[in-house]
Amino acid sequence: MHNLLKGKRGIITGALDQNSIAWKVAEKAHEQGATFVLTNAPIAMRMGEIKNLAEKTNSEIIPADATNVDDLANLYTKAQEILGGKIDFVLHSIGMSVNIRKNIPYTESNYDYFMKGIDVSALSLHKMLSVAMKMDAISEGGSVVALTYMAAQRTYPFYTDMADIKAMLESIARSFGYHYGVEKKVRVNTVSQSPTKTTAGTGIKGFGDFYSYADSISPLGNADAESCADYCITLFSDLTRMVTMQNLFHDGGYSSTGVSFDVMDKFATE
Ligand SMILES: NC(=O)c1ccc[n+]([C@@H]2O[C@H](COP(=O)([O-])OP(=O)(O)OC[C@H]3O[C@@H](n4cnc5c(N)ncnc54)[C@H](O)[C@@H]3O)[C@@H](O)[C@H]2O)c1
């Protein structure tokens, strides 16, 4: 498949370094003929790696804190100026929990940190959609994808407050997906990704052990960042123009598997 995104203009958030899921999405979107701008929080910019991606994909960088609606309005204005028209696809690839960073157990969550996590990781999607809708910045039939994790449906104790925050993110995708669908046929979906070795992923205590467990449960093994990017590309393309308000599992079959022979063998008594 070539040029699946030819002529499409996009905004890609969240590329921090080459392990980031967003980084792979940018590479794939470029391969498939899209033009786009990259954006991240100003603090992530200072690390400088995003500049290499911008050069490689021939794209410009517009700093924006996704919790700040003025930054987001500026992002859509500049993106449309640079790309020469309305935006066809948006990747929301933003997640951060201070409670996780500071290793605070779920039952003792700090509420200021909890609120910060909600703002950065869930409300930011609402803000990105709301600002776009007010500015009429996304073209008819456009596609917005946000990344999530299955702890929104089932308990993974190490995921602490991010489990509740992801549940909210998925709910916002459904709720806003209704309104944006009616108004402009804009699709809004979440992709629920396997554990992936990125800065956000490996920052979670116990991630390494869990990564191996998920890999041995999933019939296809864990989905890596590159395959996640491929899936996002299909969702940005016209081939999925009637898919909206869905939480789509991209996890090698993990979410539908009760147990695998591989894991049973580890507990074998005979
Ligand atoms: N890695 C995993 O195991 C995994 C699994 C499922 C879902 N996800 C989700 O994928 C998404 C991307 O994470 P990743 O794993 O690629 O890690 P990552 O650390 O590379 O990306 C997270 C990004 O969020 C950005 N960010 C944080 N605060 C921000 C703000 N205020 N404004 C704008 N950007 C901000 C960071 O700068 C970073 O680029 C997240 O939503 C994450 O929860 C990750």
The ligand as an SDF file (V2000), in Angstrom:
LIG
                    3D

 44 48  0  0  0  0  0  0  0  0999 V2000
    4.1390    2.8000   26.1210 N   0  0  0  0  0  0  0  0  0  0  0  0
    3.0980    2.0430   26.4180 C   0  0  0  0  0  0  0  0  0  0  0  0
    3.2350    0.9460   26.9770 O   0  0  0  0  0  0  0  0  0  0  0  0
    1.7250    2.5130   26.0490 C   0  0  0  0  0  0  0  0  0  0  0  0
    0.6720    1.5780   25.9900 C   0  0  0  0  0  0  0  0  0  0  0  0
   -0.6130    2.0360   25.6750 C   0  0  0  0  0  0  0  0  0  0  0  0
   -0.8220    3.4000   25.4470 C   0  0  0  0  0  0  0  0  0  0  0  0
    0.2290    4.2840   25.5170 N   0  0  0  0  0  0  0  0  0  0  0  0
   -0.0370    5.7080   25.3060 C   0  0  0  0  0  0  0  0  0  0  0  0
    0.6360    6.1630   24.1610 O   0  0  0  0  0  0  0  0  0  0  0  0
    0.7820    7.5800   24.2570 C   0  0  0  0  0  0  0  0  0  0  0  0
    2.1910    7.9760   23.8770 C   0  0  0  0  0  0  0  0  0  0  0  0
    3.1070    7.5060   24.8390 O   0  0  0  0  0  0  0  0  0  0  0  0
    4.4880    6.7880   24.4780 P   0  0  0  0  0  0  0  0  0  0  0  0
    4.4430    5.4160   25.0750 O   0  0  0  0  0  0  0  0  0  0  0  0
    4.8160    6.9470   23.0540 O   0  0  0  0  0  0  0  0  0  0  0  0
    5.5270    7.5770   25.4020 O   0  0  0  0  0  0  0  0  0  0  0  0
    6.3310    8.9690   25.2180 P   0  0  0  0  0  0  0  0  0  0  0  0
    6.8560    9.2720   26.5820 O   0  0  0  0  0  0  0  0  0  0  0  0
    7.3100    8.8450   24.1230 O   0  0  0  0  0  0  0  0  0  0  0  0
    5.1920   10.0240   24.8110 O   0  0  0  0  0  0  0  0  0  0  0  0
    4.4140   10.7680   25.7200 C   0  0  0  0  0  0  0  0  0  0  0  0
    4.4110   12.1900   25.2070 C   0  0  0  0  0  0  0  0  0  0  0  0
    3.5030   13.0440   25.9260 O   0  0  0  0  0  0  0  0  0  0  0  0
    4.0910   14.3460   25.8500 C   0  0  0  0  0  0  0  0  0  0  0  0
    3.4810   15.2770   26.7940 N   0  0  0  0  0  0  0  0  0  0  0  0
    3.4940   15.1840   28.1580 C   0  0  0  0  0  0  0  0  0  0  0  0
    2.8910   16.2790   28.6900 N   0  0  0  0  0  0  0  0  0  0  0  0
    2.4740   17.0440   27.6520 C   0  0  0  0  0  0  0  0  0  0  0  0
    1.7740   18.2910   27.5460 C   0  0  0  0  0  0  0  0  0  0  0  0
    1.3790   18.9710   28.6440 N   0  0  0  0  0  0  0  0  0  0  0  0
    1.5330   18.8050   26.3080 N   0  0  0  0  0  0  0  0  0  0  0  0
    1.9210   18.1470   25.1950 C   0  0  0  0  0  0  0  0  0  0  0  0
    2.5760   16.9620   25.2310 N   0  0  0  0  0  0  0  0  0  0  0  0
    2.8580   16.4260   26.4340 C   0  0  0  0  0  0  0  0  0  0  0  0
    5.5630   14.0470   26.1680 C   0  0  0  0  0  0  0  0  0  0  0  0
    6.4200   15.1380   25.9060 O   0  0  0  0  0  0  0  0  0  0  0  0
    5.7900   12.8470   25.2820 C   0  0  0  0  0  0  0  0  0  0  0  0
    6.2290   13.2400   23.9930 O   0  0  0  0  0  0  0  0  0  0  0  0
    0.3590    7.9570   25.6720 C   0  0  0  0  0  0  0  0  0  0  0  0
   -0.9890    8.4000   25.6780 O   0  0  0  0  0  0  0  0  0  0  0  0
    0.4670    6.6310   26.3890 C   0  0  0  0  0  0  0  0  0  0  0  0
   -0.3350    6.5630   27.5580 O   0  0  0  0  0  0  0  0  0  0  0  0
    1.4850    3.8610   25.8010 C   0  0  0  0  0  0  0  0  0  0  0  0
  1  2  1  0
  2  3  2  0
  2  4  1  0
  4  5  1  0
  4 44  2  0
  5  6  2  0
  6  7  1  0
  7  8  2  0
  8  9  1  0
  8 44  1  0
  9 10  1  0
  9 42  1  0
 10 11  1  0
 11 12  1  0
 11 40  1  0
 12 13  1  0
 13 14  1  0
 14 15  2  0
 14 16  1  0
 14 17  1  0
 17 18  1  0
 18 19  2  0
 18 20  1  0
 18 21  1  0
 21 22  1  0
 22 23  1  0
 23 24  1  0
 23 38  1  0
 24 25  1  0
 25 26  1  0
 25 36  1  0
 26 27  1  0
 26 35  1  0
 27 28  2  0
 28 29  1  0
 29 30  1  0
 29 35  2  0
 30 31  1  0
 30 32  2  0
 32 33  1  0
 33 34  2  0
 34 35  1  0
 36 37  1  0
 36 38  1  0
 38 39  1  0
 40 41  1  0
 40 42  1  0
 42 43  1  0
M  CHG  2   8   1  16  -1
M  END
$$$$
